[in-house]
Amino acid sequence: MLLGSMLFIGIVPAFLYSWLSSDKLSTVAIGQIAKGLSSRTELAAHNLDDILAQRVLSIQKLASSPVFELEADKALVNQNFIGSYLNELTDVDEGFDEIYLIETEQQQTELLASSSNQSLEHITSALSDGGITLHSERVHELVQENSSLLFSTPQLFDDHAYLYIITSIRHEHHHEDTKERFLVIKYQLEELNSQLTFLGERISNSDYIMLIDDQGDPVLKGRHQGQSLVAFSDFKRFYQQTLTQRPAAANELMTYDNQAKETMVATLSPLTYALPGLPQWSLVSITPKHTVTATIEYLHNYFMLALLATAGIVLFLSWMLSRRITVPIAKLSRFAAQFKLGNYTRNENFRGPHEFQVLHDALNQGADKISLDTKRLNQALQKAESADRAKSAFLANLSHEIRTPMNGMLGLSQLLLKTDLNKEQEQHLRTLLDSGKHMMALLNDILDFSKIEQGQLKLDPTHFCFTDLVGSIESTYYSLAKEKGIGFNIHCEFEQSRWFYADKARIRQILFNLISNAIKFTEKGSVDVILRLDDIEGSNQQKLTIVTQDTGIGIPPDRVELIFNPFAQAEASTSRRFGGTGLGLSIVNQLANLMDGGVTVKSEQGQGSTFTVELAVNEGQFTEEEQQEVNFDHSAFANLKVLIVEDNNLNVMIIETFLKHRGFVTSVAENGAEALAMLEDNIYDLILMDNHMPVMDGIEATGRIRALSSIASQTPIFACTADVFAETQQNMMNAGVDCVITKPLDERKLLDALQRFKSKITAMAAHREKLTVTTPAAPISVVPPVEANSLVLEGATPLLDNEQGDDMNSDDFSDFGLDGIESSMTLDPAAFSEVDINALLEVMDHDHDISVQFLHMYSDEHGNDIAKLTEAIDQQDFDNAVLISHSLKGASGSVCAYKVQQAATVVEKQLKQKQIPPVADIEQLKKMLDAACQQIKQQLAYP
């Protein structure tokens, strides 16, 4: 009864309020309806205004047409050109029923052209019926005062309303002409009436809509056009009695009684566009009042009946609920509340309807089942945790056990490839080797994953330079991306030379996994790697952000959350199409968590994916890197031909020394143009390309080599440049080089590059040998002719075989004009402050004699570079100045004169930007160079 009382208390006030406020609600509703009717009428009036305005504008444009200027030509009159033009206008525009061109001079009137066959007398009579005389003052003022238009009063013919519009012809070139010309247009008002008809068809059949003048006389009646209805005459009487003395207010709902004593409601909206010479027109909408209020009265009565019915139903239901439902529900609620507290004890005492008894029994059964399932789940959880630990241990042991025989199999496969095999055996063996490498990669992933799951993977932080990571990424993946025909770009937003203290190997693993996936799943477009560094608030650590963006296949939205799960991929077909176990991203995610970071992904299927990894790293410090011995395969490179494209003699000597000691046969070109000329007659197995050279630089030369139609276009090219700017190195990669080796040249970097591209170099050698055998009539010379200014003097014996290369010593430099320099000297590092002798001896395999020769050559060739540089700057020859500074920088780095190298780098950077370096920078470079050369001459007892 409590529920019934509450509901009854709510219904009775609503009933009383509705009964007492019905009149007020009706008044408010009628007011809102009045606004709606007024808005509808006003909107229709605006529409009519727009039609009239557009029509007047079109008539003004017609009066300004240059066609009517042509009437002065009598030939055109005879041809009735303008008459045809007017006839065409009436055919196109149905609003223009007739158009006449009339000319008046004093009291003479002439019909020049017409769209119909009507006579001048007919036109004059029709205009007179509309209240216009052609020779009246009103028509004369139309020309004298340049008035726009003159309208006649509306007329009816066959229930169609029309009026005449007169406009003067705008003369553009005949101001001296005394004749007056007019266009007389019979304008049908049907397009206005059609708008009224359109509106009338969308309102009630008992409603009327019409256009009236200032006396209340209908001008247009919409769908009732041509009919004399009592409703129109009733409104005219009301209008003349009331509205002629007091204009209607905005949104005013006017009421009046018709002849049948029926109350009518009317809204009136004047047209804002006034036609010259005519009274203002207004749009009127008339509706019987009972049609306006019928819906309101119906809703009010319906609401009252609904309240009464609701009151009765509520009273009955409240009684039933209290007896049959409320009490049992309260008992069941208390029973269910025990589950929330973890109490699953059965409740045997319950009385109520059968349905509630069934629910009570179900709750008892649920309590029993939950108790049993909870016990089983706890047991299963313990078993699952034990099984998971056993699985991880098994995977780790299995990986280790398989790794040993796999390493043996891979090693034997590589040894067998070096033996004499037929083509089929070699193909099978390479397939076996590739499969073994793939299996080793999978085993490594499984081992890492098992370590992470068991919590055995420990981070091994070390001090490292970030340049090493960027370099390994670029050298590894640029060629892979290039082979697939996609772009690969690295954007590092902080100084790459910064040192960090973190687990370098795991950061590299994260980068490699992300980039490998991006390249693997991208068929076209590009892969971009973005690296950022930000401070972490309240911590000494920094946040390293790694972003990989690709334009690959993308990830379906329902799979995005699953890709970080072990052995999961974007879709089931992915592993068949692209391969892989699905462990890569799981390892990345868990490594990021170990490094106090995380991984997020944004992807759109078919558009690509963006992975963002955030890692916490510490600031590091410079440490000497442990030197690792490069296992170099001398036999694989014996007697291979190398073309060195370098304009610096000292750099040529260093590179030749490295290569000849390892069995290469070398040739030299001083610039890119000379290299192209030598490639026309010779085939080389490898090209070492400098960038900054006279005549033609390395980027242009590489591009031209790759564009050749001969086998030379496939020659491996290593870029050897002292330019450390990422943009320049990227440009060389884009031009087609296989890798970039920065100067000063590090023997380990060169040997590593040779080893990495050994297959491509040896394949090129095989092509060369095949061409040499198949074309005996045109043998390929080992060493091309050398010009007088070449590095090797005329008559010098070139190094052709491995034996000579291996026996090369300091005496071989006699060809470079260093015969007078004593050999067998021992350099004392303590005696040199401007040159790092220890680093130089390390590069030269601790050969003191060769190091002495290099120092002498450096002093002789570059001692006068400042004078040359100053002269080039004075002449504004920036290209030559860049070459001089670049050559000095590279040579200084090659002999480990690091102070000179740094000063030359500062000057070169400014010259590349077409800026003249400050005098202080030039003086600093001169000071460093003079000190280095003077020390070399003093310590080496220069003759």
Buried (B, 14 or more C-beta within 10 A) or exposed (E): EEBBEEBBEEBEEBBEEBEEEBEEBBEEBBEEBBBEBBEBBBEBBBBBBEBBEEBBEBBEEBBBBEBBBBBEEEEBBEEBBBBEBBBEBBEEBEBBBBBBBBBBEEEEBEBBBBBBEBEBEBBBEBBEEBBBEBEEEBBBEBBEEEBEBBBBBBBEEEEBBBBBBBBBBBBEEEEEEEBBBBBBBBBBBBBBBBBBBEBBEEBEEEBBBBBBBBEBBBBBBBBBBEEEEEBBBBBBBBBEEEBEEEEBEEBEBBEBEBEEEEEBBBBBBBBEBEBEBBBEBBBBBBBBBEBBBEEBEEEBEEBBEEBEEBBEEBBEBBEEBBEBBEEBBEBBEEBBEBEEEEEBEEBEEBEBEEEBEEBBEEBBEEBEEEEEEEEEEEEEEEEEEEEEEEEBBEBBEBBEEBBEEBEEBBEEBEEBBEEEBEEEEBEEBEEBBEEBEEBBBBBBBBBBBBBBBBEEBEEEBEBBBBBEBBBEBBBBBBBBBBEBEBBBBBEBEEEBEBBBBBBBEBBBBBBBBBBBBBBBBBEEBBBBBBBBBEEEEEEEBBBBBBBBBBBBBBBBEEBBEEBBEBEBBBBEEBBEEBEBBBBBBBBBBBBBEBBBBEBEBEBEBEEBBBBBBBBBBBEBEEEEEEEEEEEBBEEBBBBBBBBBBBBBBBBBBBBBBBBBBBBBBBBBBBBBBBBBEBBEEBBBBBBBBBBBBBEBBBBBBBBBBBEBEEBBEBBBBBBBBBBBEBEBBBBBBBBBBBBBBBBBBEBEBBBBBBBBBBEBBBBBBEBBEEBEEEEEEEEBEBBBEBEEEBBBEEEBEBBEEBEBBEEBEBEBBBBBEBEEBEBEBEBEEEEBEBBBBBBBBBBBEEBBBBBBBBBBBBBBBBBEBBEBBBEBBEEEEBEBBBBBBBBBBBBBBBBBBBBBBBBBBBBBBBBBEEEBBEEEBBEBBBBBBBBBBBBBBEBBEBE
